Amino acid sequence: QVQLVESGGGLVQPGGSLRLSCAASGMIFRLYTMAWYRQAPGKQRELVADITSGGSTNYADSVKGRFTISRDNAKSTVYLQMNSLKPEDTAVYYCKAVHGWTANYWGQGTQVTVSS
């Protein structure tokens, strides 16, 4: 009964900021690598950032320096702070949880639209 629920998406102007949240339940959150993916219309889903159970982070080159992934194990929540947003950041953003090679779960996604 693992559940991942994204929130925080919406419409923002270019150069603006947005903070996405993904709340997890039904799992031992601290044991999972958490990741944010995004999928724009007509494009493949791509990895945006991830954070391991130990706190190591990884970012796509396209968002490096602008986005920050973090986690709060006490709240079973992973965040994606998005700054200096560009129109090309427009996409549905998905939360993913991975544990080893055997377990992976996806959220339903939240829409982020960057437009004036």
Buried (B, 14 or more C-beta within 10 A) or exposed (E): EBEBBBBBBEEBEEEEEBBBBBBBEEBEBEEBBBBBBBBBEEEEBEBBBBBBBEEEEBBBEEBEEBBBBBBEBEEBBBBBBBBEBEEEBBBBBBBBBBBEEEEBBBBEBBEBBBEE
